Amino acid sequence: MSDVAASAVIVTGAAQGIGRAVAERFAMGGAHVIAVDLRRPDATAEAITSRGGHCVAVQADVADRDQVRAMVATARERCGAIDVLVANAGIGFPDPILAISEENWDRVLAVNLKGAFLCVQATLPQMLDRRRGAIVLVSSIAGRRASLTNGAHYTCSKYGVIGLARHLANELAGTGVRINCVCPGPTETPLLAHVATPEQRAQMIQQTPLRRLADPGDVADVIVFLAGPGARHMHGAIVDVNGGLY
Ligand SMILES: NC(=O)c1ccc[n+]([C@@H]2O[C@H](COP(=O)([O-])OP(=O)(O)OC[C@H]3O[C@@H](n4cnc5c(N)ncnc54)[C@H](O)[C@@H]3O)[C@@H](O)[C@H]2O)c1
């Protein structure tokens, strides 16, 4: 963890679920964490600082370019150069195709795909200047096949996130900045509770070879690894964290 301990890390969608677990793990390793969410993630920051860790809570909508730029400026002011970006914020709706409104389509794509793009674009220049940085994008099992619980808008956004990671792995060649992507399977978070019925949840457990759903920490551990020195030769990897559910 030595690299991580020296790091400043931006984690989006850090108020709950996977993002909160990622923020807490980085902080436990000694990193300075900038926890970002649509509603200020004060509970995450309090949980970290009460254990002696470093965390700044910032409110920002990742789908809004000005808010993302302001968030990164605050992060730099408070924590210096940013070493790691985890673009995790995401939303989903269990809409069947005929029920997807234009508004929901646009919002899901704006948060899940454009949000990742905006966060990368705002964070990258100082990583390029320092020839140092690690980016982890959060896609989904939905980006590998089709969503088990959310609608087509969600699936398309998560395919897009994988495309962004693969494209940038080529474009960032030789820059010193690494980018990788994780594809969680069903994970016990408020998002899943919102979109999956208890019957769907039981069915997903049965379909998963490891016979359990992930908890947020299962996914967070892989994200922290991908951002750290142990993954120094990983770039453009799309890593499944799904208990064997393909
Ligand atoms: N839970 C799962 O089963 C699962 C599976 C695969 C992928 N994922 C992905 O993992 C990521 C985290 O999901 P989760 O399950 O922890 O979700 P969650 O709903 O529990 O947490 C997501 C967080 O993102 C925040 N957020 C939403 N829109 C935002 C915006 N515009 N700007 C800033 N923050 C915003 C929310 O407020 C929330 O705190 C998402 O990208 C999701 O698509 C989740």
Ligand as a Chemical Component Dictionary entry (heavy atoms), coordinates in Angstrom:
data_LIG
# 
_chem_comp.id                   LIG 
_chem_comp.type                 NON-POLYMER 
_chem_comp.pdbx_formal_charge   0 
_chem_comp.three_letter_code    LIG 
# 
loop_
_chem_comp_atom.comp_id 
_chem_comp_atom.atom_id 
_chem_comp_atom.alt_atom_id 
_chem_comp_atom.type_symbol 
_chem_comp_atom.charge 
_chem_comp_atom.model_Cartn_x 
_chem_comp_atom.model_Cartn_y 
_chem_comp_atom.model_Cartn_z 
_chem_comp_atom.pdbx_ordinal 
LIG N1  N1  N 0  -24.956 -2.633 -6.702  1  
LIG C1  C1  C 0  -24.791 -3.392 -7.781  2  
LIG O1  O1  O 0  -25.350 -4.506 -7.858  3  
LIG C2  C2  C 0  -23.899 -2.927 -8.908  4  
LIG C3  C3  C 0  -23.540 -3.877 -9.872  5  
LIG C4  C4  C 0  -22.731 -3.469 -10.930 6  
LIG C5  C5  C 0  -22.286 -2.163 -11.009 7  
LIG N2  N2  N 1  -22.647 -1.270 -10.065 8  
LIG C6  C6  C 0  -22.154 0.106  -10.220 9  
LIG O2  O2  O 0  -21.389 0.443  -9.083  10 
LIG C7  C7  C 0  -21.465 1.857  -8.870  11 
LIG C8  C8  C 0  -21.892 2.119  -7.449  12 
LIG O3  O3  O 0  -23.164 1.527  -7.277  13 
LIG P1  P1  P 0  -23.827 1.236  -5.851  14 
LIG O4  O4  O 0  -24.519 -0.050 -5.973  15 
LIG O5  O5  O -1 -22.852 1.475  -4.769  16 
LIG O6  O6  O 0  -24.943 2.394  -5.894  17 
LIG P2  P2  P 0  -25.607 3.270  -4.730  18 
LIG O7  O7  O 0  -26.878 3.797  -5.288  19 
LIG O8  O8  O 0  -25.657 2.502  -3.465  20 
LIG O9  O9  O 0  -24.548 4.457  -4.591  21 
LIG C9  C9  C 0  -24.292 5.316  -5.676  22 
LIG C10 C10 C 0  -23.951 6.689  -5.157  23 
LIG O10 O10 O 0  -23.765 7.543  -6.295  24 
LIG C11 C11 C 0  -24.366 8.789  -5.996  25 
LIG N3  N3  N 0  -24.743 9.499  -7.215  26 
LIG C12 C12 C 0  -25.785 9.240  -8.026  27 
LIG N4  N4  N 0  -25.836 10.142 -9.011  28 
LIG C13 C13 C 0  -24.801 10.992 -8.819  29 
LIG C14 C14 C 0  -24.338 12.147 -9.505  30 
LIG N5  N5  N 0  -24.980 12.617 -10.571 31 
LIG N6  N6  N 0  -23.237 12.782 -9.039  32 
LIG C15 C15 C 0  -22.608 12.330 -7.917  33 
LIG N7  N7  N 0  -23.008 11.241 -7.220  34 
LIG C16 C16 C 0  -24.092 10.585 -7.672  35 
LIG C17 C17 C 0  -25.593 8.442  -5.170  36 
LIG O11 O11 O 0  -26.055 9.568  -4.433  37 
LIG C18 C18 C 0  -25.069 7.314  -4.309  38 
LIG O12 O12 O 0  -24.540 7.790  -3.083  39 
LIG C19 C19 C 0  -22.442 2.382  -9.916  40 
LIG O13 O13 O 0  -21.727 2.891  -11.019 41 
LIG C20 C20 C 0  -23.230 1.155  -10.314 42 
LIG O14 O14 O 0  -23.754 1.251  -11.601 43 
LIG C21 C21 C 0  -23.433 -1.626 -8.997  44 
# 
loop_
_chem_comp_bond.comp_id 
_chem_comp_bond.atom_id_1 
_chem_comp_bond.atom_id_2 
_chem_comp_bond.value_order 
_chem_comp_bond.pdbx_ordinal 
LIG N1  C1  SING 1  
LIG C1  O1  DOUB 2  
LIG C1  C2  SING 3  
LIG C2  C3  SING 4  
LIG C2  C21 DOUB 5  
LIG C3  C4  DOUB 6  
LIG C4  C5  SING 7  
LIG C5  N2  DOUB 8  
LIG N2  C6  SING 9  
LIG N2  C21 SING 10 
LIG C6  O2  SING 11 
LIG C6  C20 SING 12 
LIG O2  C7  SING 13 
LIG C7  C8  SING 14 
LIG C7  C19 SING 15 
LIG C8  O3  SING 16 
LIG O3  P1  SING 17 
LIG P1  O4  DOUB 18 
LIG P1  O5  SING 19 
LIG P1  O6  SING 20 
LIG O6  P2  SING 21 
LIG P2  O7  DOUB 22 
LIG P2  O8  SING 23 
LIG P2  O9  SING 24 
LIG O9  C9  SING 25 
LIG C9  C10 SING 26 
LIG C10 O10 SING 27 
LIG C10 C18 SING 28 
LIG O10 C11 SING 29 
LIG C11 N3  SING 30 
LIG C11 C17 SING 31 
LIG N3  C12 SING 32 
LIG N3  C16 SING 33 
LIG C12 N4  DOUB 34 
LIG N4  C13 SING 35 
LIG C13 C14 SING 36 
LIG C13 C16 DOUB 37 
LIG C14 N5  SING 38 
LIG C14 N6  DOUB 39 
LIG N6  C15 SING 40 
LIG C15 N7  DOUB 41 
LIG N7  C16 SING 42 
LIG C17 O11 SING 43 
LIG C17 C18 SING 44 
LIG C18 O12 SING 45 
LIG C19 O13 SING 46 
LIG C19 C20 SING 47 
LIG C20 O14 SING 48 
# 
